[in-house]
Amino acid sequence: MAATHDVFNQVTPLADVNLFAGNQALQDALKFNAPGLNTAPLAALGQLAGSAAMQNHARLANVHTPELRTHDRLGHRIDEVEFHPSYHALMAAATEAGLHGTPYAPDEQASGHAHVKRAAAFQLFTELEPSVLCPISMTYAVTPALRDNPAIFKDWAPRLAARAYDPALKPWRDKPGVTMGMGMTEKQGGSDVRANTTRAVHDGRDAWGSAIG
């Protein structure tokens, strides 16, 4: 294809750069708030988040929105929501970096500055693609909240903190790591959420309801 004109007033794409190395303010904040923190994992994440490959994943994940698959190719009802592989690549990178429930893991707590390190990593990932950080944030928030129910916390906490991402549709007990979502049932929830009505009843098959009055 022949060029119609020269574009001379646009900068080149900012790609294949280390977002951590170029963020002096973040580095200084870490030196002040977390002296002695090993920043090598943050530098590695900064290199990954600033790469052209991950930027392409971010673009594709937004171009190809989730699709509802009501039936498989044989006509069986499945009602599955299919996400683009790039979405899963972003989720895998975020969980591997420990942006979800990882700071609450005992070994992370023992290493010190777990939440400061997570906050810095979260900021770096936001520059790449912030949307996938919604389920990541909910997983981070729910982990300490589950402590009020020891039975649930015992079952879920290790997987919520694991640096593993499994996109397969299978029971949570069969996954090495999980993330949490939020179900909105209030009438003022907005959009089609207003049509939802749910009711939870303890079925007595586990101890999860033991802390519920």
N, C-alpha and C positions, 0 to 999 in steps of 0.2 A: 504494500500500500504506500503510495507516494505521500510525503509529508506536505501538508497544506500551508503550514507556517511554523515558525520557531516559537517555542514557549520559553521565555527568558526571565520571567518575573516570579518563578516559583522555586522554592528550595527543593532539594532532593529529599526523598523519604528518609526519615530518621529510623534506620533499621540496623540490626547487627551492632548494637551499642550496649554497654553495660549500664543499666539504669542505676545501680547502686554506686558504681564508681563515679558517676557524674552527678551524684546528689550529695554535695558537701554538707548541706544543712542537716540531712538525715544522719550522716556519719558523725557530725558534731553532737547531735542530740543523743546518739547512742553512747558516745564517749562520756557525756554528762550523766545520763540516766542509768547506764549499764556499764560501768567501768570494767575493763577486762573481758568484755563479751567477745567471743570468737565470731567474727563477722564473715568468715569464709563461706558459710552457707548462704548468707545474704548476698555476697558477691556472686555466688553461683546462680542464685535465683535472679539477680539483676541481669546477668548475662543471658539467661534463658528467656526472661520476660521481654528483653530488648531485641531478641532475635527475629529475623525476618520470617522464619518458619512459624514461630508462635504468633506473630502478628497476622499471618495468613490464617491460622486456626481461629483467631479472634474474628476475623472478617467472615470466614465461612460459617462460623457458629451463629452469626447474626443474620447472614443472608438466608441460610436454610433453617427456618424456624421449625419447632417440633411439629410432627405430623401424627394424627390419630390413625392407627391401623385397627379397624374394627374386626377384620377377618384375615386369616392367613390365605395362602394361595389355594388351599384345598377347601375353603369355605367355612372353616371352623371359626367360631367367634372367639376373639382374643382380647379386644379392647386394650391395645397397648399403644403407648405414646413413644414414637421413635424419634430419637435425637440424632443429629448429625455427628459423625465421628469426631469432628473438630470440637464439639461441645465436650465430649468425653475426654479428649486430649487435654483440654483446659482444666476440667475437674480433676483429672489424674495429677496434673502438675500442682494444683492448689493443695490437694490432700498430701502429696509427697512432700510439699514444703511445710506441712503442719499448720495450715491456716485455720483448721476447723477445731476439733476438740483436743488436739495434741498437747497444748500447754498444760492441760490438767492431768496428764499422765505422770505417775510418780517419778519416773526417771527424768522427765523434763522439769518437774518442780525441783528436783534435787540439783539439777545443773545450774539453776539460778537464772533470773531475768527471763523466764519463759514467756511471759505475756508481753514484755517489752520487745523481745525478739519477734514474736508473732505480729505485733502491731507494725513493726518496721517492714516485715515481709508482706503483710497485707497491703501496705501503702505501695510497695513496689508492684505487686500484682495488679493493683487497681489501674496503674498506668497501661497495663496490657489489655485487660478486659474485666470490667467491674460486675457485669451481670451474673456470672457464675458464682460470684462471691455472696449472693443471696443465700443459697442453701449452705454455703460454707459458714456464713455468719450465724445462721440459725443453729447449726451444729455446735458452734463455739458457745452460743448463748445457752443452749439447752443442757449442756453437759453438767454444769454445777447445779442447775435447777433440779435435775433428777435425783440429787442426793437426798431430797426430802422423802423419797421412796427407795429405801435401801435395796429392795428386791429388783426393781427396774434398773437402778444404777449398777448393780452387780452384773446384770446381764448385758447392758448396753454400753457402759462406759469404756471397756477395752476396745470395742469396735469403733466407737465415736472418736477415739484418740489415735487409732491406728493410721499409719501413713500408707494406706492402701485404698484403692478405688476399684470397685467391681460394678460395672454397669449392667450386669446380667439381671434379668428379672427372676429372682429366686428368693426364698425365705431369708430373712436377716441372719438367722443362725448359720447359714451356709456361706456367709460372706466374711472375708477377712477384715473388711472395714465398711462402715456405713455412714451416711449423712442423714440429717433430719430435715423435715419440711414442716410447714405450718398449715393446718386446716382451719379455714375461717368459716364459721357457721352462723355468725350473728347476722341479723336481717339487714343491717346497715353496711355489710361487707363490701358492697359494690358489685357491679356487673352481674354475671349469672350466679354469683355466690348467694344472692338473695333467695334463690330457689332451693338452697340446700337445707335439709333438716336432718340432724343426727342425734342419736341417743346412745350413750355408752352404758353398758350393763356388765358388771363383773360376772364372768361365767364360772368362777371357782376352779379353773383348771391350773392356775398358777398363783404365786404369792403377790402378784403385782398390785392387787387391790387391797392388800392388808393395811396400807397406810391411808386408805381413803375412808373418811368418816361417813 
